[in-house]
Amino acid sequence: MPPLKRPRFFPDLPSYVAYLERCGELVRVRAEVDAHLEVSEITQRVVRRGGPALFFERVRGADFRLVTNLFGSMRRIELALGRHPRQIGEELLGLLERLSARALLGPPSVRTPRSRRSSRRRASTACRT
């Protein structure tokens, strides 16, 4: 099966959940479950086995559905971010280094070579006398 085309970004949580389901990284739990006892136990067992994200459709006493373990594996994290977190960290470090260098040197358009600065300084003081 060819890999699914990942959107450039996920505009909301439901679109990410739907993508996980299409990738086989999410399982729907259709049975009614208790929010206080069963959800955490089921999720804990699945996490220990390195299992998928879980979508609980019927949570007893709740007016909403529940999704757990969305980022419980490196694969799901990569699916969410579009690349490995290490790559993102490296990009951020590179960006910080470039920004630091610019802050120390100033933007190229504002900075003038030293020789021009000193000759300008001499010219400006010469005009004052």
Secondary structure, DSSP 8 states (H G I E B T S, - for coil): -------SS-SSHHHHHHHHHHTT-EEEEEEEEETTTHHHHHHHHHHHTT--EEEEEEEET-SS-EEE-TTSSHHHHHHHHSS-HHHHHHHHHHHHHHHHHHHHH--TTT---HHHHHHHHHHHHHHH-
